[in-house]
Amino acid sequence: MGLFDGTSLERPVTCEACGEPTAECHCPRSGDGSVCLPGDQAVRVRREKRRGKWVTVAAGFDPVASDTTRLLKQAKARYAAGGGTSDDGFELQGDRRDALVEWLRELGYDAKPAGG
C-alpha cells in the first residue's frame, strides 16, 4: 500500500523523520503511530528520600516509544546501582540526579532536573 496505488506515480509511504519506507523504518513510535523521538519526550529526573535512603526517579518517557527496561539496564551498569521500572520511567538507587540528567541528554532526551 502506498501513495497513488495502481498508477504510474506509485510511491511507498515513507517515514517523516528518516525518509525510509514505513515497512523498513525503525524510528520509535508512540501509541498513536506517530514518530516519537527521544528529543520529543519531556523527561524529568528527581530524587526522593525513602526510608532514609536516596532514590533517583526518571519519569516522563513515552511508554510505547521508549524501551525503559533497556535504559534501566544500561543505567544500572553505568552507575553500579540497583533499580526498577515504573509506569512511565524508572528508579535508580542512590542520589544520581545530575549524572543521570547528563547521560540522558547525551542519548538525545530532553532531560531536566526536577525538585531541589
N, CA, C and O atoms as a printed pandas DataFrame, in Angstrom:
     atom_number atom_name residue_name chain_id  residue_number  x_coord  y_coord  z_coord
0              1         N          MET        A               1    0.848   -1.172    0.000
1              2        CA          MET        A               1    0.000    0.000    0.000
2              3         C          MET        A               1    0.891    1.231    0.000
3              4         O          MET        A               1    1.827    1.307    0.796
4              5         N          GLY        A               2    0.634    2.167   -0.845
5              6        CA          GLY        A               2    1.438    3.369   -0.917
6              7         C          GLY        A               2    0.662    4.516   -1.517
7              8         O          GLY        A               2   -0.553    4.438   -1.698
8              9         N          LEU        A               3    1.361    5.559   -1.818
9             10        CA          LEU        A               3    0.748    6.723   -2.433
10            11         C          LEU        A               3    0.475    6.440   -3.902
11            12         O          LEU        A               3    1.302    5.840   -4.588
12            13         N          PHE        A               4   -0.678    6.869   -4.380
13            14        CA          PHE        A               4   -1.070    6.728   -5.785
14            15         C          PHE        A               4   -1.020    5.265   -6.242
15            16         O          PHE        A               4   -0.499    4.977   -7.320
16            17         N          ASP        A               5   -1.548    4.345   -5.444
17            18        CA          ASP        A               5   -1.552    2.926   -5.800
18            19         C          ASP        A               5   -2.234    2.687   -7.142
19            20         O          ASP        A               5   -3.294    3.248   -7.420
20            21         N          GLY        A               6   -1.627    1.866   -7.954
21            22        CA          GLY        A               6   -2.187    1.481   -9.228
22            23         C          GLY        A               6   -1.937    2.464  -10.355
23            24         O          GLY        A               6   -2.464    2.284  -11.453
24            25         N          THR        A               7   -1.142    3.505  -10.108
25            26        CA          THR        A               7   -0.829    4.463  -11.164
26            27         C          THR        A               7    0.662    4.442  -11.438
27            28         O          THR        A               7    1.423    3.757  -10.754
28            29         N          SER        A               8    1.067    5.192  -12.436
29            30        CA          SER        A               8    2.496    5.259  -12.746
30            31         C          SER        A               8    3.262    6.091  -11.721
31            32         O          SER        A               8    4.492    6.072  -11.708
32            33         N          LEU        A               9    2.553    6.818  -10.868
33            34        CA          LEU        A               9    3.185    7.649   -9.826
34            35         C          LEU        A               9    3.263    6.934   -8.479
35            36         O          LEU        A               9    3.513    7.577   -7.459
36            37         N          GLU        A              10    3.059    5.645   -8.456
37            38        CA          GLU        A              10    3.012    4.889   -7.205
38            39         C          GLU        A              10    4.327    5.006   -6.441
39            40         O          GLU        A              10    5.395    4.768   -7.004
40            41         N          ARG        A              11    4.256    5.367   -5.179
41            42        CA          ARG        A              11    5.408    5.525   -4.294
42            43         C          ARG        A              11    5.083    4.900   -2.937
43            44         O          ARG        A              11    3.935    4.952   -2.497
44            45         N          PRO        A              12    6.076    4.311   -2.271
45            46        CA          PRO        A              12    5.811    3.783   -0.921
46            47         C          PRO        A              12    5.659    4.926    0.073
47            48         O          PRO        A              12    6.225    6.002   -0.116
48            49         N          VAL        A              13    4.902    4.689    1.121
49            50        CA          VAL        A              13    4.750    5.667    2.187
50            51         C          VAL        A              13    6.047    5.682    2.987
51            52         O          VAL        A              13    6.545    4.628    3.382
52            53         N          THR        A              14    6.599    6.875    3.228
53            54        CA          THR        A              14    7.880    6.986    3.925
54            55         C          THR        A              14    7.707    7.647    5.287
55            56         O          THR        A              14    6.724    8.343    5.540
56            57         N          CYS        A              15    8.668    7.416    6.139
57            58        CA          CYS        A              15    8.703    7.999    7.482
58            59         C          CYS        A              15    9.087    9.472    7.371
59            60         O          CYS        A              15    9.987    9.829    6.610
60            61         N          GLU        A              16    8.409   10.316    8.123
61            62        CA          GLU        A              16    8.704   11.749    8.077
62            63         C          GLU        A              16   10.009   12.104    8.786
63            64         O          GLU        A              16   10.548   13.189    8.568
64            65         N          ALA        A              17   10.516   11.226    9.613
65            66        CA          ALA        A              17   11.754   11.518   10.341
66            67         C          ALA        A              17   13.001   11.048    9.592
67            68         O          ALA        A              17   13.967   11.800    9.466
68            69         N          CYS        A              18   12.986    9.809    9.095
69            70        CA          CYS        A              18   14.196    9.261    8.477
70            71         C          CYS        A              18   14.114    9.139    6.962
71            72         O          CYS        A              18   15.143    8.987    6.304
72            73         N          GLY        A              19   12.910    9.202    6.394
73            74        CA          GLY        A              19   12.755    9.114    4.954
74            75         C          GLY        A              19   12.726    7.703    4.404
75            76         O          GLY        A              19   12.572    7.527    3.195
76            77         N          GLU        A              20   12.866    6.697    5.241
77            78        CA          GLU        A              20   12.808    5.295    4.808
78            79         C          GLU        A              20   11.353    4.881    4.586
79            80         O          GLU        A              20   10.446    5.476    5.167
80            81         N          PRO        A              21   11.125    3.863    3.745
81            82        CA          PRO        A              21    9.761    3.330    3.632
82            83         C          PRO        A              21    9.264    2.856    5.002
83            84         O          PRO        A              21   10.042    2.362    5.819
84            85         N          THR        A              22    7.993    3.011    5.234
85            86        CA          THR        A              22    7.423    2.719    6.557
86            87         C          THR        A              22    7.716    1.291    7.003
87            88         O          THR        A              22    7.930    1.056    8.193
88            89         N          ALA        A              23    7.729    0.343    6.091
89            90        CA          ALA        A              23    7.993   -1.051    6.450
90            91         C          ALA        A              23    9.429   -1.253    6.928
91            92         O          ALA        A              23    9.688   -2.176    7.700
92            93         N          GLU        A              24   10.371   -0.412    6.488
93            94        CA          GLU        A              24   11.781   -0.556    6.854
94            95         C          GLU        A              24   12.211    0.425    7.943
95            96         O          GLU        A              24   13.359    0.388    8.386
96            97         N          CYS        A              25   11.318    1.289    8.372
97            98        CA          CYS        A              25   11.651    2.322    9.362
98            99         C          CYS        A              25   11.756    1.719   10.763
99           100         O          CYS        A              25   10.942    0.882   11.155
100          101         N          HIS        A              26   12.772    2.159   11.511
101          102        CA          HIS        A              26   12.962    1.687   12.884
102          103         C          HIS        A              26   12.864    2.832   13.882
103          104         O          HIS        A              26   13.335    2.705   15.012
104          105         N          CYS        A              27   12.259    3.949   13.484
105          106        CA          CYS        A              27   12.090    5.093   14.384
106          107         C          CYS        A              27   11.105    4.724   15.495
107          108         O          CYS        A              27   10.126    4.022   15.243
108          109         N          PRO        A              28   11.356    5.191   16.724
109          110        CA          PRO        A              28   10.425    4.896   17.818
110          111         C          PRO        A              28    9.089    5.596   17.583
111          112         O          PRO        A              28    9.057    6.765   17.196
112          113         N          ARG        A              29    8.010    4.896   17.812
113          114        CA          ARG        A              29    6.673    5.445   17.589
114          115         C          ARG        A              29    5.857    5.384   18.864
115          116         O          ARG        A              29    6.003    4.465   19.671
116          117         N          SER        A              30    4.988    6.383   19.036
117          118        CA          SER        A              30    4.115    6.426   20.204
118          119         C          SER        A              30    2.916    5.517   19.971
119          120         O          SER        A              30    2.828    4.849   18.940
120          121         N          GLY        A              31    2.008    5.493   20.913
121          122        CA          GLY        A              31    0.850    4.611   20.828
122          123         C          GLY        A              31   -0.061    4.913   19.650
123          124         O          GLY        A              31   -0.722    4.007   19.144
124          125         N          ASP        A              32   -0.114    6.169   19.196
125          126        CA          ASP        A              32   -0.980    6.518   18.065
126          127         C          ASP        A              32   -0.288    6.340   16.722
127          128         O          ASP        A              32   -0.892    6.620   15.687
128          129         N          GLY        A              33    0.959    5.884   16.707
129          130        CA          GLY        A              33    1.670    5.599   15.475
130          131         C          GLY        A              33    2.552    6.716   14.963
131          132         O          GLY        A              33    3.255    6.533   13.970
132          133         N          SER        A              34    2.534    7.869   15.614
133          134        CA          SER        A              34    3.391    8.970   15.170
134          135         C          SER        A              34    4.810    8.783   15.704
135          136         O          SER        A              34    5.023    8.136   16.729
136          137         N          VAL        A              35    5.771    9.360   14.989
137          138        CA          VAL        A              35    7.170    9.246   15.394
138          139         C          VAL        A              35    7.373   10.012   16.700
139          140         O          VAL        A              35    6.951   11.162   16.826
140          141         N          CYS        A              36    8.016    9.371   17.660
141          142        CA          CYS        A              36    8.263    9.980   18.970
142          143         C          CYS        A              36    9.745    9.810   19.280
143          144         O          CYS        A              36   10.150    8.835   19.913
144          145         N          LEU        A              37   10.545   10.760   18.830
145          146        CA          LEU        A              37   11.983   10.716   19.040
146          147         C          LEU        A              37   12.324   11.052   20.487
147          148         O          LEU        A              37   11.505   11.651   21.184
148          149         N          PRO        A              38   13.517   10.677   20.955
149          150        CA          PRO        A              38   13.892   10.983   22.336
150          151         C          PRO        A              38   13.803   12.479   22.673
151          152         O          PRO        A              38   13.424   12.833   23.789
152          153         N          GLY        A              39   14.143   13.348   21.737
153          154        CA          GLY        A              39   14.092   14.784   21.999
154          155         C          GLY        A              39   12.686   15.328   22.168
155          156         O          GLY        A              39   12.507   16.432   22.681
156          157         N          ASP        A              40   11.678   14.561   21.741
157          158        CA          ASP        A              40   10.288   14.983   21.867
158          159         C          ASP        A              40    9.690   14.623   23.223
159          160         O          ASP        A              40    8.565   15.020   23.524
160          161         N          GLN        A              41   10.417   13.888   24.034
161          162        CA          GLN        A              41    9.902   13.438   25.327
162          163         C          GLN        A              41   10.457   14.317   26.441
163          164         O          GLN        A              41   11.670   14.489   26.559
164          165         N          ALA        A              42    9.578   14.863   27.242
165          166        CA          ALA        A              42    9.984   15.736   28.348
166          167         C          ALA        A              42   10.254   14.877   29.580
167          168         O          ALA        A              42    9.343   14.592   30.357
168          169         N          VAL        A              43   11.493   14.473   29.750
169          170        CA          VAL        A              43   11.877   13.603   30.859
170          171         C          VAL        A              43   12.314   14.474   32.037
171          172         O          VAL        A              43   13.103   15.404   31.870
172          173         N          ARG        A              44   11.803   14.173   33.211
173          174        CA          ARG        A              44   12.182   14.888   34.429
174          175         C          ARG        A              44   12.835   13.896   35.376
175          176         O          ARG        A              44   12.334   12.790   35.576
176          177         N          VAL        A              45   13.947   14.297   35.953
177          178        CA          VAL        A              45   14.695   13.432   36.869
178          179         C          VAL        A              45   14.684   14.097   38.233
179          180         O          VAL        A              45   15.137   15.232   38.383
180          181         N          ARG        A              46   14.168   13.391   39.220
181          182        CA          ARG        A              46   14.099   13.933   40.582
182          183         C          ARG        A              46   14.686   12.921   41.555
183          184         O          ARG        A              46   14.881   11.751   41.226
184          185         N          ARG        A              47   14.958   13.398   42.747
185          186        CA          ARG        A              47   15.451   12.494   43.792
186          187         C          ARG        A              47   14.479   12.532   44.952
187          188         O          ARG        A              47   13.903   13.570   45.279
188          189         N          GLU        A              48   14.316   11.388   45.556
189          190        CA          GLU        A              48   13.415   11.237   46.698
190          191         C          GLU        A              48   14.150   10.508   47.811
191          192         O          GLU        A              48   15.041    9.695   47.567
192          193         N          LYS        A              49   13.759   10.816   49.021
193          194        CA          LYS        A              49   14.324   10.116   50.165
194          195         C          LYS        A              49   13.276    9.130   50.669
195          196         O          LYS        A              49   12.184    9.519   51.083
196          197         N          ARG        A              50   13.625    7.862   50.625
197          198        CA          ARG        A              50   12.714    6.810   51.068
198          199         C          ARG        A              50   13.393    5.980   52.135
199          200         O          ARG        A              50   14.453    5.397   51.906
200          201         N          ARG        A              51   12.785    5.931   53.288
201          202        CA          ARG        A              51   13.318    5.184   54.436
202          203         C          ARG        A              51   14.765    5.569   54.725
203          204         O          ARG        A              51   15.582    4.723   55.086
204          205         N          GLY        A              52   15.072    6.855   54.563
205          206        CA          GLY        A              52   16.400    7.352   54.885
206          207         C          GLY        A              52   17.430    7.195   53.790
207          208         O          GLY        A              52   18.594    7.545   53.987
208          209         N          LYS        A              53   17.028    6.672   52.632
209          210        CA          LYS        A              53   17.979    6.475   51.528
210          211         C          LYS        A              53   17.475    7.214   50.288
211          212         O          LYS        A              53   16.270    7.361   50.087
212          213         N          TRP        A              54   18.410    7.673   49.466
213          214        CA          TRP        A              54   18.061    8.418   48.267
214          215         C          TRP        A              54   17.722    7.477   47.118
215          216         O          TRP        A              54   18.338    6.425   46.946
216          217         N          VAL        A              55   16.721    7.886   46.335
217          218        CA          VAL        A              55   16.308    7.181   45.127
218          219         C          VAL        A              55   16.192    8.228   44.025
219          220         O          VAL        A              55   15.605    9.288   44.243
220          221         N          THR        A              56   16.737    7.949   42.859
221          222        CA          THR        A              56   16.630    8.835   41.709
222          223         C          THR        A              56   15.531    8.302   40.803
223          224         O          THR        A              56   15.555    7.139   40.402
224          225         N          VAL        A              57   14.557    9.166   40.482
225          226        CA          VAL        A              57   13.402    8.776   39.688
226          227         C          VAL        A              57   13.420    9.542   38.367
227          228         O          VAL        A              57   13.439   10.773   38.364
228          229         N          ALA        A              58   13.414    8.827   37.255
229          230        CA          ALA        A              58   13.327    9.421   35.920
230          231         C          ALA        A              58   11.941    9.099   35.376
231          232         O          ALA        A              58   11.589    7.931   35.218
232          233         N          ALA        A              59   11.148   10.142   35.088
233          234        CA          ALA        A              59    9.775    9.954   34.628
234          235         C          ALA        A              59    9.509   10.846   33.425
235          236         O          ALA        A              59   10.208   11.834   33.202
236          237         N          GLY        A              60    8.490   10.484   32.654
237          238        CA          GLY        A              60    8.101   11.265   31.506
238          239         C          GLY        A              60    8.430   10.621   30.180
239          240         O          GLY        A              60    8.264   11.248   29.133
240          241         N          PHE        A              61    8.892    9.385   30.198
241          242        CA          PHE        A              61    9.170    8.662   28.961
242          243         C          PHE        A              61    7.850    8.230   28.325
243          244         O          PHE        A              61    6.885    7.941   29.033
244          245         N          ASP        A              62    7.803    8.186   27.008
245          246        CA          ASP        A              62    6.641    7.632   26.319
246          247         C          ASP        A              62    6.694    6.121   26.530
247          248         O          ASP        A              62    7.692    5.494   26.174
248          249         N          PRO        A              63    5.648    5.520   27.099
249          250        CA          PRO        A              63    5.720    4.095   27.424
250          251         C          PRO        A              63    5.835    3.179   26.212
251          252         O          PRO        A              63    6.355    2.070   26.336
252          253         N          VAL        A              64    5.367    3.606   25.053
253          254        CA          VAL        A              64    5.431    2.767   23.860
254          255         C          VAL        A              64    6.722    3.016   23.090
255          256         O          VAL        A              64    7.361    2.069   22.631
256          257         N          ALA        A              65    7.111    4.284   22.944
257          258        CA          ALA        A              65    8.266    4.636   22.115
258          259         C          ALA        A              65    9.604    4.383   22.797
259          260         O          ALA        A              65   10.602    4.151   22.115
260          261         N          SER        A              66    9.648    4.422   24.113
261          262        CA          SER        A              66   10.915    4.250   24.837
262          263         C          SER        A              66   11.007    2.865   25.448
263          264         O          SER        A              66   10.030    2.340   25.982
264          265         N          ASP        A              67   12.168    2.294   25.365
265          266        CA          ASP        A              67   12.426    1.000   25.984
266          267         C          ASP        A              67   13.042    1.271   27.357
267          268         O          ASP        A              67   14.262    1.233   27.516
268          269         N          THR        A              68   12.192    1.544   28.341
269          270        CA          THR        A              68   12.699    1.908   29.675
270          271         C          THR        A              68   13.432    0.753   30.333
271          272         O          THR        A              68   14.313    0.977   31.162
272          273         N          THR        A              69   13.088   -0.469   29.983
273          274        CA          THR        A              69   13.795   -1.619   30.554
274          275         C          THR        A              69   15.248   -1.617   30.101
275          276         O          THR        A              69   16.151   -1.853   30.903
276          277         N          ARG        A              70   15.477   -1.348   28.813
277          278        CA          ARG        A              70   16.842   -1.292   28.280
278          279         C          ARG        A              70   17.605   -0.105   28.875
279          280         O          ARG        A              70   18.777   -0.230   29.228
280          281         N          LEU        A              71   16.933    1.050   28.984
281          282        CA          LEU        A              71   17.578    2.223   29.584
282          283         C          LEU        A              71   17.963    1.961   31.032
283          284         O          LEU        A              71   19.050    2.340   31.470
284          285         N          LEU        A              72   17.067    1.310   31.779
285          286        CA          LEU        A              72   17.372    0.994   33.177
286          287         C          LEU        A              72   18.554    0.045   33.268
287          288         O          LEU        A              72   19.421    0.219   34.125
288          289         N          LYS        A              73   18.603   -0.945   32.407
289          290        CA          LYS        A              73   19.716   -1.900   32.432
290          291         C          LYS        A              73   21.043   -1.190   32.178
291          292         O          LYS        A              73   22.037   -1.475   32.846
292          293         N          GLN        A              74   21.065   -0.263   31.211
293          294        CA          GLN        A              74   22.281    0.495   30.931
294          295         C          GLN        A              74   22.646    1.412   32.098
295          296         O          GLN        A              74   23.822    1.541   32.439
296          297         N          ALA        A              75   21.654    2.044   32.707
297          298        CA          ALA        A              75   21.916    2.943   33.834
298          299         C          ALA        A              75   22.433    2.171   35.047
299          300         O          ALA        A              75   23.338    2.636   35.739
300          301         N          LYS        A              76   21.866    1.003   35.303
301          302        CA          LYS        A              76   22.334    0.188   36.421
302          303         C          LYS        A              76   23.781   -0.231   36.227
303          304         O          LYS        A              76   24.561   -0.234   37.179
304          305         N          ALA        A              77   24.143   -0.585   35.002
305          306        CA          ALA        A              77   25.524   -0.970   34.733
306          307         C          ALA        A              77   26.456    0.233   34.805
307          308         O          ALA        A              77   27.572    0.131   35.314
308          309         N          ARG        A              78   26.001    1.363   34.299
309          310        CA          ARG        A              78   26.831    2.577   34.266
310          311         C          ARG        A              78   27.114    3.115   35.668
311          312         O          ARG        A              78   28.229    3.555   35.951
312          313         N          TYR        A              79   26.115    3.081   36.541
313          314        CA          TYR        A              79   26.252    3.668   37.878
314          315         C          TYR        A              79   26.382    2.632   38.996
315          316         O          TYR        A              79   26.402    2.996   40.171
316          317         N          ALA        A              80   26.470    1.364   38.650
317          318        CA          ALA        A              80   26.642    0.275   39.617
318          319         C          ALA        A              80   25.629    0.392   40.747
319          320         O          ALA        A              80   25.978    0.444   41.927
320          321         N          ALA        A              81   24.360    0.433   40.343
321          322        CA          ALA        A              81   23.284    0.588   41.316
322          323         C          ALA        A              81   22.116   -0.306   40.926
323          324         O          ALA        A              81   22.023   -0.763   39.787
324          325         N          GLY        A              82   21.243   -0.545   41.868
325          326        CA          GLY        A              82   20.033   -1.298   41.600
326          327         C          GLY        A              82   18.928   -0.357   41.169
327          328         O          GLY        A              82   19.094    0.863   41.177
328          329         N          GLY        A              83   17.805   -0.932   40.796
329          330        CA          GLY        A              83   16.673   -0.106   40.399
330          331         C          GLY        A              83   15.564   -0.941   39.827
331          332         O          GLY        A              83   15.643   -2.168   39.782
332          333         N          GLY        A              84   14.519   -0.257   39.387
333          334        CA          GLY        A              84   13.369   -0.934   38.803
334          335         C          GLY        A              84   12.602    0.005   37.905
335          336         O          GLY        A              84   12.806    1.219   37.940
336          337         N          THR        A              85   11.707   -0.564   37.087
337          338        CA          THR        A              85   10.913    0.249   36.178
338          339         C          THR        A              85    9.594    0.634   36.828
339          340         O          THR        A              85    9.113   -0.037   37.742
340          341         N          SER        A              86    9.020    1.725   36.341
341          342        CA          SER        A              86    7.697    2.156   36.776
342          343         C          SER        A              86    6.850    2.372   35.527
343          344         O          SER        A              86    7.261    1.988   34.432
344          345         N          ASP        A              87    5.675    2.981   35.674
345          346        CA          ASP        A              87    4.761    3.149   34.538
346          347         C          ASP        A              87    5.369    3.946   33.392
347          348         O          ASP        A              87    5.329    3.504   32.244
348          349         N          ASP        A              88    5.935    5.125   33.690
349          350        CA          ASP        A              88    6.449    5.990   32.627
350          351         C          ASP        A              88    7.920    6.306   32.801
351          352         O          ASP        A              88    8.392    7.341   32.330
352          353         N          GLY        A              89    8.656    5.422   33.477
353          354        CA          GLY        A              89   10.079    5.672   33.669
354          355         C          GLY        A              89   10.738    4.575   34.471
355          356         O          GLY        A              89   10.356    3.407   34.399
356          357         N          PHE        A              90   11.751    4.981   35.250
357          358        CA          PHE        A              90   12.448    4.007   36.077
358          359         C          PHE        A              90   13.018    4.687   37.311
359          360         O          PHE        A              90   13.095    5.913   37.386
360          361         N          GLU        A              91   13.415    3.867   38.278
361          362        CA          GLU        A              91   14.003    4.334   39.533
362          363         C          GLU        A              91   15.384    3.716   39.672
363          364         O          GLU        A              91   15.602    2.559   39.311
364          365         N          LEU        A              92   16.305    4.499   40.197
365          366        CA          LEU        A              92   17.682    4.067   40.368
366          367         C          LEU        A              92   18.084    4.355   41.808
367          368         O          LEU        A              92   17.815    5.441   42.321
368          369         N          GLN        A              93   18.714    3.408   42.452
369          370        CA          GLN        A              93   19.108    3.605   43.841
370          371         C          GLN        A              93   20.237    4.619   43.939
371          372         O          GLN        A              93   21.161    4.617   43.126
372          373         N          GLY        A              94   20.153    5.478   44.937
373          374        CA          GLY        A              94   21.194    6.460   45.175
374          375         C          GLY        A              94   20.848    7.819   44.583
375          376         O          GLY        A              94   19.938    7.942   43.764
376          377         N          ASP        A              95   21.594    8.841   45.013
377          378        CA          ASP        A              95   21.397   10.204   44.524
378          379         C          ASP        A              95   22.281   10.414   43.300
379          380         O          ASP        A              95   23.443   10.801   43.418
380          381         N          ARG        A              96   21.713   10.153   42.123
381          382        CA          ARG        A              96   22.468   10.276   40.864
382          383         C          ARG        A              96   21.732   11.172   39.881
383          384         O          ARG        A              96   21.821   10.977   38.668
384          385         N          ARG        A              97   21.002   12.162   40.406
385          386        CA          ARG        A              97   20.162   13.009   39.564
386          387         C          ARG        A              97   20.960   13.732   38.483
387          388         O          ARG        A              97   20.635   13.621   37.301
388          389         N          ASP        A              98   21.989   14.465   38.867
389          390        CA          ASP        A              98   22.733   15.276   37.908
390          391         C          ASP        A              98   23.457   14.412   36.867
391          392         O          ASP        A              98   23.471   14.748   35.683
392          393         N          ALA        A              99   24.045   13.323   37.301
393          394        CA          ALA        A              99   24.746   12.432   36.375
394          395         C          ALA        A              99   23.756   11.778   35.408
395          396         O          ALA        A              99   24.064   11.613   34.228
396          397         N          LEU        A             100   22.575   11.408   35.897
397          398        CA          LEU        A             100   21.573   10.781   35.054
398          399         C          LEU        A             100   21.016   11.776   34.037
399          400         O          LEU        A             100   20.754   11.408   32.891
400          401         N          VAL        A             101   20.834   13.020   34.441
401          402        CA          VAL        A             101   20.361   14.050   33.509
402          403         C          VAL        A             101   21.367   14.225   32.375
403          404         O          VAL        A             101   20.975   14.284   31.210
404          405         N          GLU        A             102   22.640   14.307   32.694
405          406        CA          GLU        A             102   23.671   14.472   31.658
406          407         C          GLU        A             102   23.710   13.272   30.716
407          408         O          GLU        A             102   23.840   13.445   29.504
408          409         N          TRP        A             103   23.602   12.071   31.251
409          410        CA          TRP        A             103   23.633   10.864   30.426
410          411         C          TRP        A             103   22.423   10.805   29.497
411          412         O          TRP        A             103   22.560   10.458   28.324
412          413         N          LEU        A             104   21.233   11.142   30.016
413          414        CA          LEU        A             104   20.038   11.126   29.178
414          415         C          LEU        A             104   20.122   12.189   28.089
415          416         O          LEU        A             104   19.636   11.970   26.979
416          417         N          ARG        A             105   20.725   13.330   28.385
417          418        CA          ARG        A             105   20.918   14.358   27.363
418          419         C          ARG        A             105   21.862   13.863   26.268
419          420         O          ARG        A             105   21.661   14.167   25.092
420          421         N          GLU        A             106   22.893   13.103   26.649
421          422        CA          GLU        A             106   23.807   12.525   25.658
422          423         C          GLU        A             106   23.072   11.558   24.730
423          424         O          GLU        A             106   23.419   11.431   23.556
424          425         N          LEU        A             107   22.048   10.874   25.267
425          426        CA          LEU        A             107   21.269    9.939   24.474
426          427         C          LEU        A             107   20.232   10.654   23.605
427          428         O          LEU        A             107   19.592   10.020   22.766
428          429         N          GLY        A             108   20.060   11.961   23.793
429          430        CA          GLY        A             108   19.135   12.726   22.962
430          431         C          GLY        A             108   17.822   13.092   23.636
431          432         O          GLY        A             108   16.981   13.740   23.014
432          433         N          TYR        A             109   17.622   12.701   24.876
433          434        CA          TYR        A             109   16.391   13.048   25.581
434          435         C          TYR        A             109   16.442   14.473   26.083
435          436         O          TYR        A             109   17.513   14.992   26.395
436          437         N          ASP        A             110   15.280   15.108   26.162
437          438        CA          ASP        A             110   15.172   16.449   26.720
438          439         C          ASP        A             110   14.983   16.307   28.227
439          440         O          ASP        A             110   13.885   16.511   28.744
440          441         N          ALA        A             111   16.056   15.958   28.926
441          442        CA          ALA        A             111   16.002   15.678   30.354
442          443         C          ALA        A             111   16.334   16.932   31.153
443          444         O          ALA        A             111   17.251   17.680   30.817
444          445         N          LYS        A             112   15.569   17.141   32.215
445          446        CA          LYS        A             112   15.793   18.272   33.098
446          447         C          LYS        A             112   15.690   17.800   34.544
447          448         O          LYS        A             112   14.883   16.923   34.854
448          449         N          PRO        A             113   16.508   18.378   35.436
449          450        CA          PRO        A             113   16.370   18.019   36.847
450          451         C          PRO        A             113   15.108   18.630   37.423
451          452         O          PRO        A             113   14.717   19.736   37.050
452          453         N          ALA        A             114   14.483   17.920   38.319
453          454        CA          ALA        A             114   13.273   18.399   38.976
454          455         C          ALA        A             114   13.489   18.348   40.480
455          456         O          ALA        A             114   14.280   17.544   40.972
456          457         N          GLY        A             115   12.800   19.189   41.196
457          458        CA          GLY        A             115   12.909   19.197   42.652
458          459         C          GLY        A             115   14.132   19.974   43.108
459          460         O          GLY        A             115   14.797   20.646   42.319
460          461         N          GLY        A             116   14.414   19.865   44.405
461          462        CA          GLY        A             116   15.505   20.652   44.961
462          463         C          GLY        A             116   16.757   19.909   45.225
463          464         O          GLY        A             116   17.733   20.492   45.696
